């Protein structure tokens, strides 16, 4: 093909090949044959037009569908997976259509078609355990709705907050502020522990000696849980060891956004409460190698006023807004999406009331309510889009 094109343009540059001259010009027969042969191998205008029109149609269709889906997905829940699947399918079918529309012979077109079929079959067979598996797992997780962006999850030894749920993967922000990407197939094959957004029980254990009454210890531990602002605290005796008793205190934390800070605060309150009650937090098999006089307990001295005030300040410090900054933004976006859905349901209810209302004044009031809630909905959608753009810029 390239050789013929080169010959074709060479003929155009040849001085004797001119359509504007008379019939008496001397054009060699060999040059005429080469000219006609080169014309036979070139694509026709119809073939070129068919190829260009197919290419333009595929591009326009892809961006049109993308535009429509982006408008439909604004403020909607669980539409990302459908959008990804549709765009991927259109892109794949469009690429095949453009390749088949290339100006080529029927034999070559058949060979290309067979090659595409072989490549697709090989790709599907080789990636069926990974790519398609992750896709199906992503669809399953989206349908189950077991967790959403902003939730605390534990998968094996990976603990953090969900920042993104995609078709192929789920992103989790861990305690060190890092982002861990887990394939959806991994989540489908392993148990996922989700901390409920309505509240979760947090607990702490400590081992104390048999020489202290369990009643006294349980009262101190419950008091410590209350100081840590936990609701409905209780104490369980976990183990009766050879040298110590293991106690576990638990309490309900309503705001799970401070899960890690509240766990630390509970441990701090246990320390303070037991020390104030004169109880050593160590088992009797503890051996101190210091040279001491008498038997002083392993309890720090009582704090003065300034130290107590400093301790209160330290107890109220939370770090989750820094650890899980992206996850908190994702949770905010998810909450706004849910609010948008609630507004849409409310607007539909007002529209049904307006259709059944007979009083013109009542219809006018309903129209004003509908207009007001639609404006609120548009503001929420705009804020969601802006937050999504900001969160996508963060690594």
Residue pairs with C-beta under 8 A, 6 or more apart in sequence:
1 41
4 37
4 38
4 41
4 42
5 38
5 42
7 34
7 37
7 38
8 35
8 38
8 39
8 42
11 17
11 31
11 34
11 35
11 38
14 31
16 25
16 26
16 27
16 28
16 31
17 27
17 31
17 35
18 25
43 103
44 103
47 103
48 103
50 101
50 103
51 98
51 101
51 102
51 103
54 97
54 98
54 101
55 98
55 101
58 94
58 95
58 97
58 98
59 94
61 90
61 94
62 87
62 90
62 91
62 94
65 86
65 87
65 90
66 87
69 79
69 83
69 86
69 87
70 83
72 79
73 79
73 80
73 83
74 381
74 384
74 385
75 337
75 340
75 341
75 344
75 377
75 380
75 381
75 384
76 337
76 340
76 341
77 337
77 338
77 341
78 142
78 145
80 165
80 166
80 167
81 138
81 139
81 142
81 167
84 166
84 167
85 135
85 167
96 116
99 112
99 116
100 109
100 112
100 113
102 109
102 112
104 112
124 132
130 183
130 185
131 168
133 185
134 167
134 168
134 169
134 183
134 184
134 185
135 167
135 168
135 184
137 183
137 184
137 185
137 187
137 188
138 165
138 166
138 167
138 168
138 169
138 184
139 167
140 184
140 188
141 165
141 170
141 184
141 187
141 188
142 165
146 192
146 194
147 153
147 162
147 192
147 194
148 162
148 165
148 334
149 162
149 163
149 164
149 165
149 327
149 330
149 331
149 333
149 334
150 161
150 162
150 197
150 327
150 328
150 330
150 331
150 332
150 334
150 335
151 161
151 162
151 194
151 195
151 197
151 331
152 159
152 160
152 161
152 194
152 195
152 200
152 256
152 259
153 159
153 160
153 161
153 162
153 172
153 192
153 193
153 194
153 195
154 192
154 193
154 195
155 172
155 182
155 186
155 187
155 190
155 191
155 192
155 193
156 190
158 172
158 174
158 180
158 182
159 174
159 175
160 172
160 173
160 174
160 175
160 180
160 324
160 327
161 172
161 173
161 324
161 327
161 328
161 331
162 170
162 171
162 172
162 173
162 327
162 330
163 171
163 172
163 173
163 179
163 326
163 327
163 330
163 391
164 170
164 171
164 330
166 184
167 184
168 183
168 184
169 181
169 182
169 183
169 184
170 181
170 182
170 184
170 187
171 179
171 180
171 181
171 182
172 179
172 180
172 181
172 182
173 179
173 180
173 323
173 324
173 325
173 326
173 327
174 180
175 260
175 323
176 323
177 322
177 323
177 324
177 325
179 326
179 395
195 256
195 259
196 256
197 256
198 254
199 252
199 253
199 254
199 255
199 256
200 252
200 253
200 256
200 259
201 250
201 251
201 252
201 253
202 230
202 250
202 251
202 253
202 259
202 262
202 263
202 266
203 248
203 249
203 250
203 251
203 266
204 248
204 249
204 263
204 266
204 267
204 270
205 238
205 246
205 247
205 248
205 249
206 221
206 246
206 247
206 270
206 274
206 281
207 241
207 244
207 245
207 246
207 247
207 283
208 217
208 244
208 245
208 247
208 274
208 279
208 280
208 281
208 283
209 243
209 244
209 245
209 280
209 282
209 283
209 284
210 244
210 245
210 284
211 284
212 279
214 237
214 245
214 247
216 277
216 279
217 235
217 245
217 247
217 274
217 279
218 235
218 247
220 270
220 273
220 274
220 277
220 279
221 233
221 235
221 247
221 249
221 270
221 273
221 274
222 233
222 234
222 235
222 249
223 273
224 249
224 266
224 269
224 270
224 272
224 273
224 274
225 233
225 249
225 250
225 251
225 266
225 269
226 233
226 251
227 269
227 272
227 273
228 251
228 262
228 265
228 266
228 268
228 269
229 262
229 265
230 250
230 251
230 252
230 253
230 262
230 266
231 251
231 252
231 253
231 254
232 251
232 252
233 249
233 250
233 251
233 252
234 249
234 250
234 251
235 247
235 248
235 249
235 250
236 247
236 248
236 250
237 245
237 246
237 247
237 248
238 246
238 247
238 248
239 245
239 246
240 246
241 283
243 283
243 284
243 285
244 283
244 284
244 285
249 266
249 270
251 266
253 259
253 262
257 320
257 328
258 318
258 320
259 320
260 319
260 320
260 323
261 317
261 318
261 319
261 320
265 315
268 311
268 314
268 315
269 315
270 281
271 281
272 311
274 281
275 281
275 299
275 300
276 302
278 297
278 299
279 299
280 297
280 298
280 299
281 298
282 298
286 298
288 298
303 311
320 328
321 328
326 391
326 394
329 387
329 390
329 391
330 391
332 387
333 384
333 387
333 388
333 391
336 380
336 383
336 384
336 387
337 384
339 380
340 377
340 380
340 381
340 384
343 373
343 376
343 377
343 380
344 377
346 373
347 370
347 373
347 374
347 377
350 366
350 369
350 370
350 373
351 366
351 370
353 366
354 362
354 363
354 366
354 367
354 370
357 363
357 366
